[in-house]
Amino acid sequence: MNVLALSPLDLAIAASLVLALAGLSLRLQLGVERQLLFSAARSTLQLLLIGVVLKVLFENAQLPWVALMAGVMVTLAGREVMVRQKRRLVGGWGFGVGALSIFVSSFAVTVLALLVVIGSTPWYAPQYAIPLLGMILGNTMNGIALGLDRLTQDAAQKRQIIETRLALGQTWKHAISDCRREAIRVGMIPIINAMSAAGVISLPGMMTGQILAGTPPVEAVKYQILVMFLIAGGTGFGTVVAVSLAARRLFDERQRLRLDRLALPKN
Amino acid sequence: MGTLHLNRLSTRHVGPIECRVEAAECVCIHGASGSGKTLLLRAIADLDPHQGEALLDGVGCATLTPPQWRRSVALVVAESQWWSEHVREHFEHGVNPDWLERLGLPAASIDWQVSRCSTGEKQRLALLRALMQGPAVLLLDEPTGNLDQDSTRRVEALLDDYRQQQSAALLWVTHDPEQIRRVARRSFMLRNGRLEEDRPR
């Protein structure tokens, strides 16, 4: 492949953009310069690290190592979902609901794609498995975090409505149905928007990366379509599972709305 | 038929409370703001965790499914809540046009948009919404709180008829001593988490 290797100087030039932005933030008193620099540094470090990890993983392509890597990724995604909630479920539920639904949907979709669609040998070949899982995981995590955040916020705000519906003899499922539907919809909007805009307004990162690395555009496009559909499946099913589990958890065995199971929002 | 029995019912700072409301009886509760009147009604409707038990005609709350219990023991909250665009969508079994008229609401009000109803109209419609389920017990949290005198009298009259015809038990929270005199023979003051019976008249 005819890849033009990037030198550290090339990266430094790109980094100067971020520095300039931080300077502007300081000048305009936007107050985001610290966050900006910190997240830029964090992403550099994380990506360099994953580059090394993937290199090692590719050289030791055994199922236990691939599974370990996947496990770590899912755990971190579950944690990320939890910290993004304004009102998260208390106890282990905040992490559990997110991690479980991410696990169920991302793993199912990734394994399906590896076994049935891509058919690499072995099926867990890390060169395919890890990037694919990463992309699906990242998007699923987003959808689930948005959906859960909306659900818990909505339940807290519409408490009186939900309880009136319960008082009229509606089941908990019926009483929360509007909030649940809205939360699932909110979780799925980003991927629906991404699919609509793909190719016309935005060139998705994965495909762009492949083209930059020398893959013929038509091949790259086919992979992008595959990945889009996998992301849509993972996000959609994951959000449905997560929002449904969380909605169930908001009610107790006597179908009472239990907002005491949500942590109070900070500040 | 509906006899409501509170058997050592307690929730947060309210209770334990022992009280019976006989079928076709109306009992009023009053007390300072924050004394827990609403909390008590919520516990009876099984909307909050509580100790002790509420029984309807000797049948404990826990032996019925929550929707069954709440349809029989209906809570009507002070501030009516609505979730759909139109009034009709909130009435699962339609509405009795006679009742609309008795509360001074036009027959067309069932087709109104909720956002165009006044607070008082919404409060009366919310009461009808609960009555249409035919509850045996009504837990009323200031049901005439936003109403003028004429509407208040209409609500009192309709509830009085409902109580007699259905032998329903009414537990009525109100701040108005005149209203207590009009609608109930027995009344209690909720103070320090206990019900203290007012002097019989």
Interface residues (C-beta under 8 A of the other chain):
Chain A: K158 Q160 I161 E163 T164 R165 L166 A167 L168 G169 Q170 T171 D178 D252 R254 Q255 R256 L257
Chain B: A45 D46 L47 D48 P49 A62 P66 P67 Q68 R70 R71 A74 L75 V76 V77 E79 S80 Q81 W82 W83 A126 R129 A130 Q133
